[in-house]
Amino acid sequence: MPNTKQAKKRMVTDDARRVANKTVRTSMRSAVKKVLQSDSADEAKAGMTEAFKRVDKAAKQNVIHDNAAARTKSQLSRHVNKLEG
């Protein structure tokens, strides 16, 4: 347990940040998963814009690294291109 007032405050703020980061990360992963599990190219394309938006937002908020965001977006693009033909 924290001993100082500052440590107590850090514990509270860390918990709040953890919850906020978790919601961002979860929504991003759900959007990515929706694209990767789609069978048709049209469905994947529609979901790709939403997934890109969520990945970019997570990277901007430093929930994920910029390179991880680029890698994820590349993976989604390759998947959609493979579905198209």
Helices and strands as residue ranges (DSSP letters): H 5-36, H 41-60, H 66-84
